[in-house]
Amino acid sequence: MRIRRRGAAALFIAATVATSTAAVAAATPSFRTVTVMTRNLYFGTDLTPILQAQTQLQLFLAVGTAYGQVVASDIPARAERTAEEIAATTPDLVGLQEAALWGVAPFSDPAAVTPTYDFVQLIVADLGALGYSYTPAASSVNFQAEAPGLLTSGPAYVAFTDRDVILARTEAKMSVANPQHGHYSVAVTLNSPTLGIVTVPRGWASVDATLRGTTFRFVDTHLEAYSSLVRNAEAGELTTMLSAYDGQLVVAGDFNSSAPPAGADDSAAYSWMAAQGYADGWLAKPRPVSGFSCCQDGSLTNAVSQMNERIDLVFLRNGPAALGMELVGDQLADRTAGGLWPSDHAGVVADVRIA
């Protein structure tokens, strides 16, 4: 496992040092290693008050409050911290969840949306400024919504898009092809008093990466957070879909299912993945003791970390093996200059041997 200096400032200037395991990898022609990351970015607010608004006035105020929270979450500064994490760990592939796209439209013309925060664009640009070239290789566009709200600038429409995105490092030693994406057939459906029937799809994206003649599939996903029944069905659908692929698999994402025994969330989806032959990469060594990756307060301002469960996971099947794992964005020094955590999740980085 690579040894990396911790802390946001240190991440920016981190020097990667090979351990004895990596030295063996370099000396053995048949030994192929890649580094992958899974990172839930946190789109900056809780949409529940919007979906639960009972009147148009409540909706108007809830949308304005939510967008104010997005602004306060300082997406540009958090994107910069995320770019520094990526620059320090140089993953070949990065699976992003809650890769939000926010926009605002005039109250008189809801269709004239101007993007205000594009998490993916910001991270890619920040990486470029740091001297690293990454490009979106696959993307799943999931939940999309637009609603009126009272912003600090006055009445307006707020547009939101949730995405799962895979970034590929363009200087990487491997090639990437066959981008795919999709939604799970089961999803949470809500009856909002003001917005009507709202379906919240969850998705996945994948690419096939070839390293020195050997191909593996990298999958990025985000399972349902608020319904264990839906989450478990999505996990079943994911493994059924991937069963048609007989090659090597690296499946990363926010599974919203705690690795037992620690954590408050239901472990059923995690246990299902394990039962289907997916190895939890975190169980490889070396690694930090707990691996807790979730969750900080929604305001991102808590002075003491609240991480208490491990739901951001890297699963391996049909040959790949984790050489080591680490967390990023989980230390006080990783916060922005304004004192915000980069996300309510930590990122998980894995060095993986491809058979």
BALOBA-1460 file (C-alpha; in Angstrom, 3 decimals):
// residues 355
<rec num="1" residu="m" x="0.000" y="0.000" z="0.000"/>
<rec num="2" residu="r" x="1.292" y="3.439" z="-0.771"/>
<rec num="3" residu="i" x="2.273" y="5.573" z="2.198"/>
<rec num="4" residu="r" x="0.717" y="8.993" z="2.018"/>
<rec num="5" residu="r" x="0.957" y="12.051" z="4.219"/>
<rec num="6" residu="r" x="-2.326" y="13.074" z="5.807"/>
<rec num="7" residu="g" x="-4.066" y="16.431" z="6.061"/>
<rec num="8" residu="a" x="-5.456" y="18.737" z="3.374"/>
<rec num="9" residu="a" x="-2.277" y="20.767" z="2.939"/>
<rec num="10" residu="a" x="-0.189" y="17.626" z="2.993"/>
<rec num="11" residu="l" x="-2.439" y="16.002" z="0.425"/>
<rec num="12" residu="f" x="-1.603" y="18.797" z="-1.987"/>
<rec num="13" residu="i" x="2.132" y="18.102" z="-1.806"/>
<rec num="14" residu="a" x="2.042" y="14.403" z="-0.950"/>
<rec num="15" residu="a" x="4.846" y="12.216" z="-2.282"/>
<rec num="16" residu="t" x="3.924" y="8.608" z="-3.042"/>
<rec num="17" residu="v" x="6.326" y="6.078" z="-1.540"/>
<rec num="18" residu="a" x="6.289" y="2.396" z="-2.548"/>
<rec num="19" residu="t" x="6.214" y="-0.259" z="0.153"/>
<rec num="20" residu="s" x="7.773" y="-3.684" z="-0.123"/>
<rec num="21" residu="t" x="4.504" y="-4.996" z="-1.603"/>
<rec num="22" residu="a" x="4.634" y="-2.423" z="-4.379"/>
<rec num="23" residu="a" x="8.305" y="-3.218" z="-4.958"/>
<rec num="24" residu="v" x="7.388" y="-6.851" z="-5.511"/>
<rec num="25" residu="a" x="4.677" y="-5.712" z="-7.905"/>
<rec num="26" residu="a" x="7.181" y="-3.674" z="-9.914"/>
<rec num="27" residu="a" x="9.629" y="-6.565" z="-10.071"/>
<rec num="28" residu="t" x="7.116" y="-9.198" z="-11.131"/>
<rec num="29" residu="p" x="6.074" y="-8.942" z="-14.813"/>
<rec num="30" residu="s" x="2.735" y="-10.711" z="-14.248"/>
<rec num="31" residu="f" x="1.822" y="-8.459" z="-11.329"/>
<rec num="32" residu="r" x="-0.669" y="-5.739" z="-12.305"/>
<rec num="33" residu="t" x="-1.854" y="-3.096" z="-9.846"/>
<rec num="34" residu="v" x="-4.377" y="-0.306" z="-10.108"/>
<rec num="35" residu="t" x="-5.567" y="2.256" z="-7.607"/>
<rec num="36" residu="v" x="-9.275" y="3.020" z="-7.324"/>
<rec num="37" residu="m" x="-11.258" y="5.427" z="-5.200"/>
<rec num="38" residu="t" x="-14.913" y="5.690" z="-4.186"/>
<rec num="39" residu="r" x="-16.083" y="9.140" z="-3.082"/>
<rec num="40" residu="n" x="-19.553" y="10.294" z="-2.054"/>
<rec num="41" residu="l" x="-19.341" y="14.068" z="-2.589"/>
<rec num="42" residu="y" x="-22.539" y="15.115" z="-0.702"/>
<rec num="43" residu="f" x="-24.654" y="17.483" z="-2.708"/>
<rec num="44" residu="g" x="-25.018" y="19.891" z="0.200"/>
<rec num="45" residu="t" x="-28.518" y="19.664" z="1.666"/>
<rec num="46" residu="d" x="-31.423" y="17.452" z="2.716"/>
<rec num="47" residu="l" x="-34.255" y="17.338" z="0.176"/>
<rec num="48" residu="t" x="-36.753" y="15.827" z="2.643"/>
<rec num="49" residu="p" x="-38.381" y="19.149" z="3.699"/>
<rec num="50" residu="i" x="-39.010" y="19.916" z="0.027"/>
<rec num="51" residu="l" x="-40.661" y="16.583" z="-0.636"/>
<rec num="52" residu="q" x="-42.738" y="16.873" z="2.549"/>
<rec num="53" residu="a" x="-43.954" y="20.451" z="1.995"/>
<rec num="54" residu="q" x="-47.712" y="20.581" z="2.477"/>
<rec num="55" residu="t" x="-48.436" y="23.891" z="0.727"/>
<rec num="56" residu="q" x="-46.947" y="25.905" z="-2.115"/>
<rec num="57" residu="l" x="-45.707" y="28.462" z="0.414"/>
<rec num="58" residu="q" x="-43.950" y="25.747" z="2.405"/>
<rec num="59" residu="l" x="-42.442" y="24.421" z="-0.816"/>
<rec num="60" residu="f" x="-41.281" y="27.906" z="-1.786"/>
<rec num="61" residu="l" x="-39.565" y="28.414" z="1.568"/>
<rec num="62" residu="a" x="-38.143" y="24.873" z="1.735"/>
<rec num="63" residu="v" x="-36.524" y="25.171" z="-1.698"/>
<rec num="64" residu="g" x="-34.997" y="28.508" z="-0.742"/>
<rec num="65" residu="t" x="-33.669" y="27.085" z="2.518"/>
<rec num="66" residu="a" x="-32.229" y="24.025" z="0.800"/>
<rec num="67" residu="y" x="-30.437" y="26.081" z="-1.827"/>
<rec num="68" residu="g" x="-29.097" y="28.357" z="0.893"/>
<rec num="69" residu="q" x="-27.630" y="25.263" z="2.563"/>
<rec num="70" residu="v" x="-26.038" y="24.231" z="-0.741"/>
<rec num="71" residu="v" x="-24.386" y="27.641" z="-1.018"/>
<rec num="72" residu="a" x="-23.238" y="27.457" z="2.613"/>
<rec num="73" residu="s" x="-21.723" y="24.005" z="1.995"/>
<rec num="74" residu="d" x="-19.186" y="25.737" z="-0.281"/>
<rec num="75" residu="i" x="-19.081" y="23.240" z="-3.118"/>
<rec num="76" residu="p" x="-16.138" y="24.993" z="-4.865"/>
<rec num="77" residu="a" x="-13.938" y="24.713" z="-1.757"/>
<rec num="78" residu="r" x="-15.027" y="21.110" z="-1.139"/>
<rec num="79" residu="a" x="-14.371" y="20.215" z="-4.774"/>
<rec num="80" residu="e" x="-10.879" y="21.655" z="-4.410"/>
<rec num="81" residu="r" x="-10.253" y="19.481" z="-1.331"/>
<rec num="82" residu="t" x="-11.498" y="16.429" z="-3.235"/>
<rec num="83" residu="a" x="-9.167" y="17.243" z="-6.118"/>
<rec num="84" residu="e" x="-6.292" y="17.426" z="-3.634"/>
<rec num="85" residu="e" x="-7.248" y="13.998" z="-2.275"/>
<rec num="86" residu="i" x="-7.188" y="12.585" z="-5.797"/>
<rec num="87" residu="a" x="-3.899" y="14.304" z="-6.627"/>
<rec num="88" residu="a" x="-2.304" y="12.851" z="-3.490"/>
<rec num="89" residu="t" x="-3.461" y="9.279" z="-4.090"/>
<rec num="90" residu="t" x="-3.490" y="9.291" z="-7.937"/>
<rec num="91" residu="p" x="-6.214" y="6.660" z="-8.450"/>
<rec num="92" residu="d" x="-6.530" y="5.315" z="-11.959"/>
<rec num="93" residu="l" x="-10.326" y="5.251" z="-11.611"/>
<rec num="94" residu="v" x="-12.574" y="7.281" z="-9.306"/>
<rec num="95" residu="g" x="-16.205" y="6.414" z="-8.607"/>
<rec num="96" residu="l" x="-18.147" y="9.513" z="-7.565"/>
<rec num="97" residu="q" x="-21.593" y="9.492" z="-5.976"/>
<rec num="98" residu="e" x="-23.820" y="12.549" z="-5.441"/>
<rec num="99" residu="a" x="-21.866" y="14.280" z="-8.182"/>
<rec num="100" residu="a" x="-24.409" y="17.064" z="-8.154"/>
<rec num="101" residu="l" x="-25.266" y="19.597" z="-10.795"/>
<rec num="102" residu="w" x="-27.155" y="22.615" z="-9.424"/>
<rec num="103" residu="g" x="-28.676" y="25.410" z="-11.457"/>
<rec num="104" residu="v" x="-30.953" y="28.428" z="-11.142"/>
<rec num="105" residu="a" x="-33.537" y="29.812" z="-13.569"/>
<rec num="106" residu="p" x="-35.481" y="33.090" z="-13.527"/>
<rec num="107" residu="f" x="-38.882" y="32.818" z="-11.901"/>
<rec num="108" residu="s" x="-40.392" y="34.056" z="-15.160"/>
<rec num="109" residu="d" x="-38.598" y="31.470" z="-17.312"/>
<rec num="110" residu="p" x="-38.077" y="28.098" z="-15.559"/>
<rec num="111" residu="a" x="-36.523" y="26.576" z="-18.697"/>
<rec num="112" residu="a" x="-33.632" y="29.062" z="-18.786"/>
<rec num="113" residu="v" x="-31.446" y="27.233" z="-16.273"/>
<rec num="114" residu="t" x="-27.950" y="28.540" z="-15.626"/>
<rec num="115" residu="p" x="-25.613" y="26.011" z="-13.974"/>
<rec num="116" residu="t" x="-24.262" y="27.302" z="-10.678"/>
<rec num="117" residu="y" x="-22.383" y="24.321" z="-9.218"/>
<rec num="118" residu="d" x="-21.144" y="21.391" z="-11.300"/>
<rec num="119" residu="f" x="-19.190" y="19.137" z="-8.936"/>
<rec num="120" residu="v" x="-17.595" y="17.105" z="-11.723"/>
<rec num="121" residu="q" x="-16.511" y="20.105" z="-13.764"/>
<rec num="122" residu="l" x="-15.039" y="21.761" z="-10.680"/>
<rec num="123" residu="i" x="-13.054" y="18.678" z="-9.616"/>
<rec num="124" residu="v" x="-11.688" y="18.044" z="-13.123"/>
<rec num="125" residu="a" x="-10.653" y="21.699" z="-13.438"/>
<rec num="126" residu="d" x="-9.021" y="21.724" z="-9.997"/>
<rec num="127" residu="l" x="-7.131" y="18.544" z="-10.864"/>
<rec num="128" residu="g" x="-5.916" y="20.180" z="-14.034"/>
<rec num="129" residu="a" x="-4.655" y="23.137" z="-12.034"/>
<rec num="130" residu="l" x="-2.719" y="20.680" z="-9.858"/>
<rec num="131" residu="g" x="-1.165" y="19.084" z="-12.928"/>
<rec num="132" residu="y" x="-3.347" y="15.954" z="-13.141"/>
<rec num="133" residu="s" x="-5.558" y="15.046" z="-16.076"/>
<rec num="134" residu="y" x="-8.815" y="13.187" z="-15.419"/>
<rec num="135" residu="t" x="-11.863" y="12.863" z="-17.638"/>
<rec num="136" residu="p" x="-15.437" y="11.622" z="-17.071"/>
<rec num="137" residu="a" x="-15.473" y="8.111" z="-18.545"/>
<rec num="138" residu="a" x="-19.044" y="7.034" z="-17.649"/>
<rec num="139" residu="s" x="-22.005" y="8.683" z="-15.977"/>
<rec num="140" residu="s" x="-25.462" y="7.762" z="-14.722"/>
<rec num="141" residu="v" x="-27.948" y="10.632" z="-14.471"/>
<rec num="142" residu="n" x="-30.295" y="9.720" z="-11.648"/>
<rec num="143" residu="f" x="-32.734" y="11.969" z="-9.800"/>
<rec num="144" residu="q" x="-33.627" y="15.248" z="-11.500"/>
<rec num="145" residu="a" x="-35.971" y="17.935" z="-10.197"/>
<rec num="146" residu="e" x="-36.826" y="21.607" z="-10.532"/>
<rec num="147" residu="a" x="-38.932" y="23.667" z="-8.127"/>
<rec num="148" residu="p" x="-39.573" y="27.329" z="-7.236"/>
<rec num="149" residu="g" x="-37.988" y="28.871" z="-4.194"/>
<rec num="150" residu="l" x="-37.254" y="32.115" z="-2.407"/>
<rec num="151" residu="l" x="-33.515" y="32.682" z="-2.773"/>
<rec num="152" residu="t" x="-31.518" y="35.516" z="-1.235"/>
<rec num="153" residu="s" x="-31.574" y="37.129" z="-4.679"/>
<rec num="154" residu="g" x="-35.358" y="36.764" z="-4.914"/>
<rec num="155" residu="p" x="-37.845" y="34.224" z="-6.335"/>
<rec num="156" residu="a" x="-36.302" y="31.732" z="-8.765"/>
<rec num="157" residu="y" x="-36.429" y="28.140" z="-9.900"/>
<rec num="158" residu="v" x="-33.779" y="25.748" z="-8.585"/>
<rec num="159" residu="a" x="-32.739" y="22.753" z="-10.705"/>
<rec num="160" residu="f" x="-30.944" y="19.714" z="-9.300"/>
<rec num="161" residu="t" x="-29.401" y="16.646" z="-10.945"/>
<rec num="162" residu="d" x="-27.848" y="13.722" z="-9.068"/>
<rec num="163" residu="r" x="-25.221" y="11.670" z="-10.913"/>
<rec num="164" residu="d" x="-22.870" y="8.728" z="-10.435"/>
<rec num="165" residu="v" x="-19.711" y="9.467" z="-12.406"/>
<rec num="166" residu="i" x="-16.502" y="7.560" z="-13.111"/>
<rec num="167" residu="l" x="-13.379" y="9.648" z="-13.618"/>
<rec num="168" residu="a" x="-10.441" y="8.049" z="-15.435"/>
<rec num="169" residu="r" x="-6.899" y="9.310" z="-15.201"/>
<rec num="170" residu="t" x="-5.761" y="10.072" z="-18.731"/>
<rec num="171" residu="e" x="-2.071" y="9.502" z="-17.888"/>
<rec num="172" residu="a" x="-2.889" y="6.070" z="-16.458"/>
<rec num="173" residu="k" x="-1.079" y="2.959" z="-17.616"/>
<rec num="174" residu="m" x="-4.333" y="1.379" z="-18.741"/>
<rec num="175" residu="s" x="-6.955" y="2.011" z="-21.407"/>
<rec num="176" residu="v" x="-10.668" y="2.494" z="-20.695"/>
<rec num="177" residu="a" x="-13.530" y="1.457" z="-22.977"/>
<rec num="178" residu="n" x="-17.155" y="0.290" z="-23.091"/>
<rec num="179" residu="p" x="-18.798" y="2.880" z="-20.802"/>
<rec num="180" residu="q" x="-22.191" y="1.721" z="-19.547"/>
<rec num="181" residu="h" x="-24.786" y="3.097" z="-17.173"/>
<rec num="182" residu="g" x="-28.282" y="2.399" z="-15.961"/>
<rec num="183" residu="h" x="-30.895" y="2.590" z="-13.219"/>
<rec num="184" residu="y" x="-32.189" y="-0.092" z="-10.927"/>
<rec num="185" residu="s" x="-35.720" y="-1.153" z="-11.749"/>
<rec num="186" residu="v" x="-36.836" y="-0.696" z="-8.147"/>
<rec num="187" residu="a" x="-36.809" y="2.765" z="-6.565"/>
<rec num="188" residu="v" x="-38.338" y="4.763" z="-3.744"/>
<rec num="189" residu="t" x="-41.564" y="6.493" z="-4.834"/>
<rec num="190" residu="l" x="-43.066" y="9.302" z="-2.776"/>
<rec num="191" residu="n" x="-46.389" y="11.122" z="-2.962"/>
<rec num="192" residu="s" x="-45.445" y="14.741" z="-2.374"/>
<rec num="193" residu="p" x="-48.381" y="17.011" z="-1.460"/>
<rec num="194" residu="t" x="-46.984" y="19.759" z="-3.695"/>
<rec num="195" residu="l" x="-44.883" y="17.973" z="-6.327"/>
<rec num="196" residu="g" x="-47.071" y="14.919" z="-6.885"/>
<rec num="197" residu="i" x="-45.613" y="11.443" z="-7.426"/>
<rec num="198" residu="v" x="-41.827" y="11.616" z="-7.153"/>
<rec num="199" residu="t" x="-39.614" y="8.648" z="-8.034"/>
<rec num="200" residu="v" x="-36.017" y="8.697" z="-6.824"/>
<rec num="201" residu="p" x="-33.972" y="6.405" z="-9.098"/>
<rec num="202" residu="r" x="-30.587" y="5.031" z="-8.087"/>
<rec num="203" residu="g" x="-28.019" y="4.107" z="-10.675"/>
<rec num="204" residu="w" x="-24.708" y="2.631" z="-11.640"/>
<rec num="205" residu="a" x="-21.968" y="3.290" z="-14.162"/>
<rec num="206" residu="s" x="-19.166" y="1.065" z="-15.403"/>
<rec num="207" residu="v" x="-16.127" y="0.928" z="-17.668"/>
<rec num="208" residu="d" x="-13.878" y="-1.867" z="-18.892"/>
<rec num="209" residu="a" x="-10.239" y="-1.111" z="-18.146"/>
<rec num="210" residu="t" x="-7.348" y="-2.957" z="-19.783"/>
<rec num="211" residu="l" x="-3.991" y="-3.127" z="-18.060"/>
<rec num="212" residu="r" x="-1.085" y="-4.854" z="-19.828"/>
<rec num="213" residu="g" x="-3.388" y="-7.104" z="-21.781"/>
<rec num="214" residu="t" x="-5.751" y="-7.943" z="-18.914"/>
<rec num="215" residu="t" x="-9.240" y="-6.433" z="-18.695"/>
<rec num="216" residu="f" x="-11.386" y="-5.840" z="-15.634"/>
<rec num="217" residu="r" x="-14.689" y="-4.060" z="-15.163"/>
<rec num="218" residu="f" x="-14.953" y="-1.151" z="-12.729"/>
<rec num="219" residu="v" x="-18.449" y="-0.400" z="-11.433"/>
<rec num="220" residu="d" x="-19.551" y="2.673" z="-9.467"/>
<rec num="221" residu="t" x="-22.914" y="2.630" z="-7.684"/>
<rec num="222" residu="h" x="-25.006" y="4.294" z="-4.992"/>
<rec num="223" residu="l" x="-27.691" y="2.155" z="-3.349"/>
<rec num="224" residu="e" x="-30.845" y="3.492" z="-1.703"/>
<rec num="225" residu="a" x="-30.360" y="5.228" z="1.653"/>
<rec num="226" residu="y" x="-33.878" y="5.465" z="3.067"/>
<rec num="227" residu="s" x="-35.471" y="2.085" z="2.379"/>
<rec num="228" residu="s" x="-33.763" y="-1.171" z="3.273"/>
<rec num="229" residu="l" x="-36.260" y="-3.100" z="1.128"/>
<rec num="230" residu="v" x="-35.364" y="-1.072" z="-1.947"/>
<rec num="231" residu="r" x="-31.641" y="-1.139" z="-1.113"/>
<rec num="232" residu="n" x="-31.617" y="-4.916" z="-0.762"/>
<rec num="233" residu="a" x="-33.494" y="-5.342" z="-4.029"/>
<rec num="234" residu="e" x="-30.972" y="-3.060" z="-5.758"/>
<rec num="235" residu="a" x="-28.086" y="-5.145" z="-4.410"/>
<rec num="236" residu="g" x="-29.766" y="-8.259" z="-5.790"/>
<rec num="237" residu="e" x="-30.305" y="-6.609" z="-9.149"/>
<rec num="238" residu="l" x="-26.667" y="-5.459" z="-9.235"/>
<rec num="239" residu="t" x="-25.261" y="-8.938" z="-8.661"/>
<rec num="240" residu="t" x="-27.702" y="-10.468" z="-11.146"/>
<rec num="241" residu="m" x="-26.651" y="-7.968" z="-13.785"/>
<rec num="242" residu="l" x="-22.945" y="-8.537" z="-13.137"/>
<rec num="243" residu="s" x="-23.326" y="-12.325" z="-13.148"/>
<rec num="244" residu="a" x="-23.438" y="-12.116" z="-16.942"/>
<rec num="245" residu="y" x="-19.864" y="-10.809" z="-16.900"/>
<rec num="246" residu="d" x="-17.314" y="-13.549" z="-16.278"/>
<rec num="247" residu="g" x="-14.273" y="-11.260" z="-16.126"/>
<rec num="248" residu="q" x="-12.610" y="-9.614" z="-13.159"/>
<rec num="249" residu="l" x="-14.771" y="-7.150" z="-11.226"/>
<rec num="250" residu="v" x="-14.052" y="-4.166" z="-8.990"/>
<rec num="251" residu="v" x="-17.328" y="-2.781" z="-7.613"/>
<rec num="252" residu="a" x="-17.115" y="0.421" z="-5.583"/>
<rec num="253" residu="g" x="-19.586" y="2.868" z="-4.139"/>
<rec num="254" residu="d" x="-21.811" y="4.025" z="-1.321"/>
<rec num="255" residu="f" x="-23.817" y="0.908" z="-0.494"/>
<rec num="256" residu="n" x="-25.667" y="2.448" z="2.475"/>
<rec num="257" residu="s" x="-25.258" y="-0.924" z="4.161"/>
<rec num="258" residu="s" x="-22.898" y="-1.267" z="7.076"/>
<rec num="259" residu="a" x="-20.137" y="-3.799" z="7.188"/>
<rec num="260" residu="p" x="-20.878" y="-5.805" z="10.344"/>
<rec num="261" residu="p" x="-20.601" y="-5.651" z="13.254"/>
<rec num="262" residu="a" x="-20.280" y="-1.860" z="13.589"/>
<rec num="263" residu="g" x="-22.740" y="0.687" z="12.284"/>
<rec num="264" residu="a" x="-26.361" y="1.658" z="12.555"/>
<rec num="265" residu="d" x="-27.507" y="0.787" z="9.037"/>
<rec num="266" residu="d" x="-28.895" y="-2.552" z="7.945"/>
<rec num="267" residu="s" x="-26.106" y="-4.923" z="6.868"/>
<rec num="268" residu="a" x="-28.291" y="-7.053" z="4.600"/>
<rec num="269" residu="a" x="-27.054" y="-5.613" z="1.285"/>
<rec num="270" residu="y" x="-23.444" y="-5.970" z="2.434"/>
<rec num="271" residu="s" x="-24.082" y="-9.558" z="3.479"/>
<rec num="272" residu="w" x="-25.761" y="-10.289" z="0.141"/>
<rec num="273" residu="m" x="-22.720" y="-9.056" z="-1.778"/>
<rec num="274" residu="a" x="-20.458" y="-11.222" z="0.362"/>
<rec num="275" residu="a" x="-22.698" y="-14.259" z="-0.148"/>
<rec num="276" residu="q" x="-22.476" y="-13.797" z="-3.918"/>
<rec num="277" residu="g" x="-18.699" y="-14.064" z="-3.834"/>
<rec num="278" residu="y" x="-17.752" y="-10.395" z="-3.601"/>
<rec num="279" residu="a" x="-14.747" y="-9.935" z="-1.309"/>
<rec num="280" residu="d" x="-14.654" y="-6.834" z="0.885"/>
<rec num="281" residu="g" x="-11.355" y="-5.187" z="0.001"/>
<rec num="282" residu="w" x="-11.159" y="-3.471" z="3.370"/>
<rec num="283" residu="l" x="-10.387" y="-6.782" z="5.028"/>
<rec num="284" residu="a" x="-6.983" y="-6.746" z="3.314"/>
<rec num="285" residu="k" x="-4.006" y="-5.333" z="5.175"/>
<rec num="286" residu="p" x="-2.589" y="-2.781" z="5.798"/>
<rec num="287" residu="r" x="-5.586" y="-0.606" z="6.636"/>
<rec num="288" residu="p" x="-6.792" y="1.728" z="9.392"/>
<rec num="289" residu="v" x="-8.538" y="-0.023" z="12.257"/>
<rec num="290" residu="s" x="-12.182" y="0.962" z="11.817"/>
<rec num="291" residu="g" x="-12.600" y="2.200" z="8.272"/>
<rec num="292" residu="f" x="-15.608" y="4.287" z="9.337"/>
<rec num="293" residu="s" x="-16.579" y="6.453" z="6.364"/>
<rec num="294" residu="c" x="-19.943" y="7.913" z="7.364"/>
<rec num="295" residu="c" x="-21.318" y="10.317" z="8.406"/>
<rec num="296" residu="q" x="-20.551" y="13.896" z="9.373"/>
<rec num="297" residu="d" x="-23.294" y="16.368" z="10.233"/>
<rec num="298" residu="g" x="-25.212" y="17.665" z="7.235"/>
<rec num="299" residu="s" x="-23.895" y="21.177" z="7.904"/>
<rec num="300" residu="l" x="-20.331" y="19.803" z="7.652"/>
<rec num="301" residu="t" x="-19.376" y="22.061" z="10.568"/>
<rec num="302" residu="n" x="-19.062" y="19.512" z="13.399"/>
<rec num="303" residu="a" x="-15.748" y="20.018" z="15.207"/>
<rec num="304" residu="v" x="-15.453" y="16.348" z="16.194"/>
<rec num="305" residu="s" x="-15.773" y="13.613" z="13.602"/>
<rec num="306" residu="q" x="-19.053" y="11.684" z="13.745"/>
<rec num="307" residu="m" x="-17.985" y="8.787" z="11.518"/>
<rec num="308" residu="n" x="-19.417" y="5.593" z="13.008"/>
<rec num="309" residu="e" x="-20.088" y="3.137" z="10.185"/>
<rec num="310" residu="r" x="-18.427" y="1.673" z="7.106"/>
<rec num="311" residu="i" x="-20.744" y="1.898" z="4.122"/>
<rec num="312" residu="d" x="-18.375" y="3.145" z="1.399"/>
<rec num="313" residu="l" x="-17.013" y="-0.097" z="0.040"/>
<rec num="314" residu="v" x="-14.798" y="-1.702" z="-2.595"/>
<rec num="315" residu="f" x="-15.852" y="-5.239" z="-3.528"/>
<rec num="316" residu="l" x="-13.730" y="-7.618" z="-5.625"/>
<rec num="317" residu="r" x="-14.733" y="-10.720" z="-7.575"/>
<rec num="318" residu="n" x="-13.263" y="-13.206" z="-10.052"/>
<rec num="319" residu="g" x="-9.593" y="-12.561" z="-9.340"/>
<rec num="320" residu="p" x="-8.704" y="-9.050" z="-8.120"/>
<rec num="321" residu="a" x="-7.257" y="-8.726" z="-4.607"/>
<rec num="322" residu="a" x="-6.800" y="-5.660" z="-2.425"/>
<rec num="323" residu="l" x="-3.193" y="-4.955" z="-1.447"/>
<rec num="324" residu="g" x="-4.187" y="-2.216" z="0.983"/>
<rec num="325" residu="m" x="-6.814" y="0.424" z="1.745"/>
<rec num="326" residu="e" x="-6.984" y="3.887" z="3.252"/>
<rec num="327" residu="l" x="-9.417" y="6.682" z="3.997"/>
<rec num="328" residu="v" x="-9.171" y="10.267" z="2.778"/>
<rec num="329" residu="g" x="-11.054" y="13.319" z="3.975"/>
<rec num="330" residu="d" x="-11.611" y="11.898" z="7.448"/>
<rec num="331" residu="q" x="-9.173" y="14.020" z="9.482"/>
<rec num="332" residu="l" x="-9.659" y="17.508" z="10.965"/>
<rec num="333" residu="a" x="-6.755" y="18.738" z="8.860"/>
<rec num="334" residu="d" x="-8.651" y="17.681" z="5.721"/>
<rec num="335" residu="r" x="-11.343" y="20.329" z="6.199"/>
<rec num="336" residu="t" x="-11.606" y="23.410" z="4.011"/>
<rec num="337" residu="a" x="-10.156" y="26.758" z="5.022"/>
<rec num="338" residu="g" x="-13.677" y="27.646" z="6.140"/>
<rec num="339" residu="g" x="-13.767" y="24.694" z="8.533"/>
<rec num="340" residu="l" x="-16.046" y="22.405" z="6.491"/>
<rec num="341" residu="w" x="-15.546" y="18.688" z="5.993"/>
<rec num="342" residu="p" x="-15.025" y="17.881" z="2.291"/>
<rec num="343" residu="s" x="-18.161" y="15.711" z="2.469"/>
<rec num="344" residu="d" x="-20.341" y="13.993" z="5.028"/>
<rec num="345" residu="h" x="-18.519" y="10.825" z="3.890"/>
<rec num="346" residu="a" x="-14.851" y="9.942" z="3.778"/>
<rec num="347" residu="g" x="-13.310" y="8.653" z="0.583"/>
<rec num="348" residu="v" x="-11.944" y="5.119" z="0.310"/>
<rec num="349" residu="v" x="-8.823" y="4.359" z="-1.728"/>
<rec num="350" residu="a" x="-7.747" y="0.832" z="-2.655"/>
<rec num="351" residu="d" x="-4.638" y="-0.533" z="-4.300"/>
<rec num="352" residu="v" x="-5.820" y="-3.592" z="-6.209"/>
<rec num="353" residu="r" x="-3.889" y="-6.423" z="-7.820"/>
<rec num="354" residu="i" x="-5.394" y="-7.552" z="-11.110"/>
<rec num="355" residu="a" x="-4.831" y="-11.259" z="-11.762"/>
